[in-house]
Amino acid sequence: MKFKCGYKLSIATAVVVLGIGIDTSLTAFGATFYSVMDLGNLGNSYLTTVTDINNIGQVVGNSTVSAITPDQVVLRAFRTSPNSPINPATDNLGTLGGFVSVAKGINDIGQVVGASLPDGIIYLEAFLTAPNSPINPTEDRLRLGGLDSNAAAINNEGVVVATKSIKFVGTNSYRIPPNRPVDSLTDNIGSLSGNSHLPFPAIYTEATDINDIGQIVGTSRLPNGETRAFRTAPNQAIVPETDNLGTLGGSYSRATAINNLGQVVGFSLNANGETHAFRTAPNQPIVPSTDDLGTLGGVSSRASDINNLGQVVGESLNASGETRAFLYDNGLMFDLNNLIPISDFTLNYASGINDKGQIVAGFSGDNNLNNRIFLLTPVDSSSIPEPTSILGMLSVLGIFKAVNYHKFRRSSKTR
């Protein structure tokens, strides 16, 4: 007869039995381990994504509520309570009047920025909410104009960075001070093209983040048509001569986030034509020899966020060509899936990290079906057994396995 031995044991399953479920060999490299909270959704996992986290553990992102037609979904921005999963009854931020809203960023007092469809309009419009409040269609429109506008980030001073696109003109970005409407002339941060007379719509500047001292990062087009990451001086427009961050050796770079030290992260083509994540030194350009964060074994990586400790999160291809979420810390890149308990999902992106080391990450299913999002919180490393003690427990379990296997084998022969 055929039978399945109930005591087949590997190191991985033994760790689960012991309640550990993480790669404890990484403790030798100073790795941080994390507990995991499933954040849920607003009603449907389709298109559910997570975008940012603030320092008190509030998370923002987007989730599908329902579908109007197979090609038209009701997508809503959400903001959670601190360190809590999504509550559909309270965390749906609503819209500017239409059926879509997306959240891009949040500051420490709970103000959320993003974009939404107003009622009867087919173009997205940037919004800014009041602290811990839903979208107010009357008060929260930033009114940048253009075909589409989007607010990408907000700092703890309440300063917003936003972008608008105008047909036949191009894409411009703005630094918007708190408590006043945007001024399209004085708030425009300019571009790396300077005063060059480029053929329309060659003007292109997309701001992606702002720190608490007013430095903005993003990507902007050069006079030759290539695009580069940039970082401005505090509360200043782009100065092409000083704010171009360069590349890792290739022809393209994009900045995605900046911390209060002036460290910038993003991704760039290197000299081999591969896309790699980078992190600059404070207020310095990209230096290929020191700022390339590498990969998880594959050919590409992209950094999404950085905290004030210099920890970086993002996504990378591994040696098998699979996309995995990563944490870069203390000079090493870790697959986040090795730093959490064994689970029934695989984290393939990480989009935000706060100064407490909490990370927001997610799993994107095929065709955006069955997406899941998570909050990862660092756990006390003293609660994780040392590798030597784990090996001792594994040896006991190995004896247990052998004894019971032979018992089961003898009993099966008598049947």
Buried (B, 14 or more C-beta within 10 A) or exposed (E): EEEEEEBEBEEEEBBEEBEBBBBBEBBEEEBBBBEBBEBBBBBBBBBBBBBBBBBBBBBBBBBBBEEEEEEEBBBBBBBBBEBBBBEBEEBBBBBBBBBBBBBBBBBBBBBBBBBBBBEEEEBBBBBBBBEEBBBBBEEBBBEBEBEBBBBBBBBBBBBBBBBBBBEEBBBBBBBBBEEEEBEBEEBBBBBBBEEBEBEEEBBBBBBBBBBBBBBBBBBBBBBEEBBBBBBBBEBBBBBBEEBBBBBBBBBBBBBBBBBBBBBBBBBBBBEEEBBBBBBBBEEBBBBBEEBBBEBBBBBBBBBBBBBBBBBBBBBBBBEEEBBBBBBBBEEBBBBBBBBBBEBEBBBBBBBBBBBBBBBBBBBBBEEBEEBBBBBBBBBEEEEBBEBEEBBEBBEEBBEEBEEEBEEBEEEEEEE
